[in-house]
Amino acid sequence: MGSTSPTTGIARPEIEEFWETWLQINRDVEKTGDWRPMAEWYAEDATYGWMYSPDEHFMAVGRDQIRDWAIGIEMDGFDGWHYDYVCTVIDETKAMVIGFWKQRSGITDDETGKEYEILGLGGSWFGLKRVAEGADAGQIKIDWQRDWFDMPSTAATFMKILKDGKASEKLLERMSVTGHGVPGHYHLKDLPSTVWPPPVERGDHTTQEAPR
């Protein structure tokens, strides 16, 4: 199985195997347009967040909120969109995976003959853990996930799709769901988890100290 990290108790082959199942469930749900089945890849107490603006952040705490909000409300209307992982970096000593993805719409731009695509770098940063107890005991699950994407480019692509009259009714409905009143949208001061993943925020993996 390969050497097991003394810190995480997870061996690299286990991470690689888990990652392959993650890629497969991504493929499966992109075909149906319902991302909710992916919730089973998260630990019961996992956190999942990203930033819209300095004072509007999304954060889901726990598998149920991840299912209902992060891959539920936030992804409704994105039928046909696909988030292809183009590069993966695995750190087995920290049980972390970084996946870089491109956001492609599945909608053809008549001017270019290509899909509308959100430019800029996008990706997800995952921390994995072996669950110690409960129904998932012994299994590897996602402990936390933090996403990043180019928000100005995202807005520009959506506006182009709207201008060209290519947005479906479901996408139009989703694009109208914005602001702090949406479940999981928080002001920075009210976030139920940290912007940076909790172990990173604690300083567990600091590689360069800030100047005093």
C-alpha positions in Angstrom: 0.0 0.0 0.0 3.0 2.3 0.4 4.2 4.2 3.4 1.6 5.8 5.6 2.0 9.3 6.8 2.7 9.4 10.6 0.7 12.6 10.8 -2.5 11.7 9.0 -2.4 7.9 9.0 -3.2 7.9 5.3 -1.0 6.4 2.6 -0.6 8.0 -0.8 -2.2 5.1 -2.7 -5.3 5.5 -0.6 -5.4 9.2 -1.5 -5.0 8.4 -5.2 -7.7 5.8 -5.0 -10.0 8.2 -3.2 -9.3 10.9 -5.9 -10.2 8.5 -8.7 -13.6 7.9 -7.1 -14.0 11.7 -6.7 -13.3 12.3 -10.4 -15.7 9.6 -11.3 -18.6 11.0 -9.2 -17.9 14.4 -10.8 -18.3 12.8 -14.3 -21.5 11.1 -13.2 -23.2 14.1 -11.7 -22.2 16.4 -14.6 -24.3 14.1 -16.8 -27.4 14.4 -14.7 -27.1 18.1 -13.6 -27.6 17.1 -9.9 -24.5 17.4 -7.9 -26.0 16.4 -4.5 -24.8 12.7 -4.6 -21.3 14.1 -4.2 -22.1 14.9 -0.5 -21.3 11.3 0.4 -17.6 12.0 -0.3 -17.6 14.5 2.6 -17.2 13.8 6.3 -20.2 14.5 8.5 -18.5 17.6 10.0 -16.7 18.8 6.8 -16.6 22.5 5.9 -16.7 23.9 2.4 -16.3 27.5 1.4 -15.3 30.1 -1.1 -15.2 33.9 -1.5 -17.5 36.1 -3.7 -16.1 39.4 -2.4 -14.1 40.6 0.7 -17.3 40.8 2.7 -19.4 38.0 1.0 -18.3 34.5 1.6 -20.0 31.2 1.2 -19.6 28.5 3.9 -21.3 25.2 4.4 -20.7 23.4 7.7 -21.5 19.7 7.8 -22.5 17.2 5.1 -26.2 18.2 5.1 -25.4 21.9 4.4 -22.9 20.9 1.8 -25.6 18.7 0.1 -28.3 21.3 0.4 -26.4 24.5 -0.2 -22.9 24.1 -1.7 -23.8 21.4 -4.3 -27.5 22.1 -4.1 -28.7 25.7 -4.2 -25.4 27.0 -5.5 -25.3 24.5 -8.4 -28.9 24.5 -9.4 -29.4 25.7 -13.0 -25.9 24.7 -14.1 -27.1 21.8 -16.2 -24.6 21.0 -18.9 -21.7 22.8 -17.2 -18.6 20.8 -16.5 -15.6 21.5 -14.3 -12.8 19.5 -15.8 -9.8 18.9 -13.6 -6.8 19.7 -15.7 -4.1 19.2 -13.1 -3.9 17.6 -9.7 -1.3 18.0 -6.9 -1.2 15.5 -4.0 0.7 16.1 -0.7 0.4 12.7 1.1 2.3 14.0 4.2 -0.5 16.5 4.8 -3.3 14.5 3.2 -4.1 17.4 0.9 -5.1 17.5 -2.7 -5.3 20.5 -5.0 -7.3 20.2 -8.1 -7.2 22.8 -10.8 -10.3 22.9 -13.0 -11.8 24.8 -15.9 -15.4 26.0 -15.8 -17.0 25.3 -19.2 -20.7 25.9 -19.8 -21.7 23.3 -22.4 -23.3 26.3 -24.2 -21.9 27.2 -27.6 -20.8 30.8 -28.4 -21.9 31.4 -31.9 -19.1 34.0 -32.4 -16.4 31.5 -31.7 -18.0 28.1 -32.2 -16.7 27.1 -28.7 -18.2 26.8 -25.3 -18.5 29.8 -23.1 -15.7 29.4 -20.6 -14.8 31.2 -17.4 -11.3 32.4 -17.8 -8.7 32.6 -15.1 -7.4 30.0 -12.7 -10.0 27.9 -10.8 -9.6 25.1 -8.4 -10.4 23.3 -5.2 -8.1 22.7 -2.2 -9.0 19.6 -0.2 -8.0 18.2 3.2 -8.7 14.5 3.7 -9.1 12.5 6.9 -9.8 9.0 8.0 -13.0 9.1 9.9 -12.5 7.8 13.4 -16.0 6.8 14.5 -19.6 6.6 13.4 -21.1 5.1 10.3 -18.1 6.2 8.2 -15.4 4.9 10.6 -12.3 3.9 8.8 -13.2 5.6 5.5 -11.4 8.4 3.9 -13.5 11.5 3.5 -13.1 15.2 2.7 -12.5 17.1 5.9 -12.6 20.5 4.3 -12.7 22.1 0.9 -11.9 25.7 -0.2 -12.5 26.8 -3.8 -11.1 29.8 -5.7 -12.1 31.2 -9.1 -11.8 34.5 -11.0 -15.0 36.4 -10.0 -14.7 39.3 -12.5 -14.2 36.7 -15.3 -17.2 34.7 -14.0 -19.4 37.8 -14.1 -18.2 38.7 -17.6 -19.0 35.3 -18.9 -22.4 35.2 -17.4 -23.2 38.7 -18.8 -22.0 37.5 -22.3 -24.3 34.5 -22.0 -27.2 36.8 -21.0 -26.5 39.3 -23.8 -26.4 36.5 -26.4 -29.7 35.1 -25.2 -28.2 31.7 -24.4 -29.2 31.4 -20.7 -31.8 28.7 -19.9 -34.7 29.5 -17.6 -33.1 27.5 -14.9 -29.8 29.4 -15.2 -31.6 32.7 -15.2 -33.4 31.6 -12.0 -30.0 30.6 -10.4 -28.4 33.9 -11.4 -31.1 35.8 -9.6 -30.2 34.0 -6.3 -27.5 36.3 -4.9 -26.6 38.3 -1.8 -26.4 37.7 1.9 -29.9 36.4 2.2 -29.0 33.2 0.4 -28.3 30.2 2.7 -24.6 29.9 3.3 -23.7 33.5 2.3 -22.0 35.3 5.2 -20.4 38.6 6.0 -16.7 38.0 6.9 -17.3 38.6 10.6 -20.1 36.1 10.8 -18.4 33.1 9.1 -19.0 29.8 10.9 -15.6 28.5 9.8 -12.3 30.1 8.7 -11.6 31.5 5.2 -8.4 29.5 5.1 -8.8 25.8 6.0 -8.8 25.4 9.8 -5.4 23.6 10.1 -3.8 26.2 7.9 -5.4 29.1 9.9 -4.1 27.5 13.1 -0.6 27.5 11.6 -0.2 23.8 11.5 1.6 24.0 8.2 3.3 27.4 8.3 6.4 27.4 6.1 7.3 31.1 6.4 6.7 33.1 9.5 5.3 36.6 9.1 7.7 39.4 10.0 7.4 40.6 13.5 
